[in-house]
Structure formats: C-alpha cells, structure tokens
Amino acid sequence: NNARAARGLSRFHTPHRFTFYGTYRTPWFSNESSLVGHVLGGWQFSTVVKLSKGTPFTATSPTQDLDFDGFAEARPVLLDPSVLGNSVNHPDTSRAALPASAFRGLTISDVGKTLSLVGRNTFFGDGVKNVDFAVYKSFLLPWENHRFTLRADFFNAFNHVQYAFPVSLDVTNVNFGRITGTATQYAARNIQLSLRYQY
C-alpha cells in the first residue's frame, strides 16, 4: 500500500499537441472582370491540421488482496522496464509494443517482497492525425450585391484511422494488447458539398 508507487499521469494527459489553421486565396485572375476571371479567380483554400499524441492507459492484472490488509492491487509485476512509455497504436504492432511476457501477475509468494509494479498510465494509445480541408469561392452576382458561394469540405481528408485502446489490458487475458477496433472519436473521411445564395 504505497501512495508514491500509485502516482501516475492523468487519464486525459496529452504530452504533445499541434494545431494549425490556415487560409489561402489564389492570386491569379484576381483583378480580371472577364468571364475567365469570374470563374477562375478568387478561389480560397483553408485547412485545419490537428496532431496529438495518444492518451495513457494502465496494464492490469486480476485484483488481489494477498495479505488481507484491505488493500487490493490490480497492477502486475513489471519484468521488462524497456517497454515503459511505448505507444500501442496499431493492430499490426500492438502486441509487440505491449508483450505479455513483460509482465506477470502477483502471487502469494510476493507478499512482503519489494516489487517493481508497473506504473499507472505508463503506455499510450493512438493519437490524432487529422487534416480537414476546404475549397470555396463566392461569385458576385450583377444585382444588389447578391452572392452565390460554392464550397467543398473534406473532413479527415486523408482518412487517417485512429485506433482504440487494446481490447484487453489484463496481462492474464489471451487478448492482452490486441487492438480490434477504432477510437470512439474517430470519424472516417466525410465530403460535404454546399451551395449558398446570399442576398
């Protein structure tokens, strides 16, 4: 029952985050009043780029109170410290990044021993790598400043998948470290076309 050993990162800890917003207006045909200028000039492009490291999680083992002191421990013994801090973020590599052989559960023979239990929230899930993109243009109509806007939005334009945490974090489970799904906040690429008439 060691409070110092139970300290760790918060569940929503995000060590690195980068966000970029940008808009670009094409310079060509910007001063043209001809049909070509109206059609090809004045297009705008905008983007939102979001990159962040995944949030942390804890490897667990069956909860046990081995010495009957009223304190139950659900973290396994760490056998291989080199795995600490690994990102477990893809189905093809998740079990190599989080191998079951790096841990073992507590046993009755561990009572009274000084053990290296795995820390809380010492592994990281998949992060966000999302790019939204838009292209649009407003056409000024010849009467009373009416405008017609054509716009195309691409949400998650590169369709980057964000994977969920492993299906099991229990080191005694046969599916420990295995990723089988996507994160709840993941949304596949979505394309939206819109027309707007302003008067």
N, C-alpha and C positions, 0 to 999 in steps of 0.2 A: 504494500500500500504506500506507494511513493509518488507524492504530488509532482515532484520535479520530473520524474520519468513519464508522467502523464501529460506534460505540456506539449503543445504542438501548434501547427498552423491552423487557422480557422478554416471551416469547410468552404468558404467562398473566397479564400485567398487567391489572388491573381498577381503573380510576381512581375509579369511583363504585359503591357498593353499598348498598342499603337493604333491611332485612328487618324485618317486623312480625309479631308473634304476638299474637293476642287471643282471648278467650273471653267470651261474654256470656250470662248466664242471665236468661230473661224473668221479670219481677216479677209478672205478672198470675196470679191464682188460686194463688199460692204457698202460701197458708195454707188453701186450700179442701180439705176432706176428702170432698167430694161427687164424683160421677162426672165432672162437668164439670171440677172441679179436678184430678182424676187424669189426665184426657185432655188438657186444655189448659195446665195449669200445669207449670212446671219444665223447659220445653224449653231447650236450650242451643245456642248457635251459636259456632263457632270458625273462625278463618281464619289462613292463613299467606300473607303477601304478600312476594314476592321481586322486587326491581327491581335491575338492574345494567347498566352499560354493557358493550358487547361487548369482546372481547379484540383485540389488534392483529395486523396482518399486514403483509408487505412486498411491494411491487410488484417484479417481477424482469424480467430480460432474459436472453437466452442467454449462458451463461458464456463469457467470453473472456479470454485472456491475450495482449493485443495487443502488449506489448513484450517478451514471452518472459522475464520476470523470475521466473517460477514462481508468480506471484500472479494468480489468475483472479478477475475481478469479474462478479457476476451481478445488479448493480443498474443500472437505467437512468439516463440523464441527466434531471434534472428541468427541465422548461421552464416550468411554471406553479406557482409556490410556493403559490398560493391554495388548491390542493386538499389541502394537507397537513393531516392530522388529521380528514379527512372520515369520517363514518360511512357505510359501504357496507352497507346493511341491508335493502334491499327490491328485488325483481326489477324493479319499475317505474322505479326511480330509480338503480339501481346504476351504470349506465354513464354517467349524467350526473355522479354523485358521484366516479367514477373514470374520467375520459375518457382514452382512449389518446393523444389529442392533447397531453396534459400531459407526455408523456414521449417519449424516443427512445432507441434502443439505442446502445451505444458503437460507434464506428467507428475505423479505423486513423488517421484524421486527428486523433483526440482524444489520441493519445499525446503526453505532455509538457505538455498543457494543464491548467490549473486548472479543474476542472469542478464543477458542483453536482449530485452524485449524490443520488438520493432516499435518505432515511434508512431505517434498519432499523425495521420495525414502526411505521410512521407513519400507517397507516389502521386503522379499527376496523370489525369485523364487527357483526352484530346482537346486541343484548343480551338479557337475560332480563326478561320482564314476565309474571310468573306469579302467579296467585291460586288457592290451594286453599281450599275451603270445606266445612264440615261442619255438620250439624244432627242432634241426638240427644236422647234422653230415656230415663231409667230409670224403670220402673214398679215400685214396691214391691208385692210380692205378699203376700197375707194370711197366709202361713205361713212361719215360721222364717227371716225376713229374706231370702227368695228375691227375686231381682230379674230383671226382663226388660228388656233395652235394645234400643231401635230406633235405628238410625243410618244416615244417608246421607252419603257423602263425594263431593265433586266436585273432582277433581284437574285443574288447569288449567281452572278453571270457565268462563272466558271464551274458551277455545280460542284463545289468542293464539299465532300461529305464530312460531317462531324460525327465521330463515333461515340457511343455511350461508354460508361464505365464497364469493366468486366461483369459478366452475368453473375459470377460468384467471387466474393472476396474472402471466403473461408478457405484457409490453406488445406483443410481436410476434405474439401469437396473436389470431385473429379473434374468439375468445370472451372476450377480456380484459375483466374487470369484470362479466361476466354471471353472475347468480345463477340457478341452475336447481334447487336442492333445499333441504331443511331441514337444520338442525344435527343432529348425531348425538345430542345430549342432548335434543332436542325430543320431547315426547310429546303427542299430541292429547288433548282432553278425555276423561276417563275417569270414569264414575259408578259408585260401589260402594254397594250396599245390604247391610246386615248386621243380623242378629238375634242377640242374645246372652242366654243364660239362665245366671244366676249363682246358685249355692246353696252 
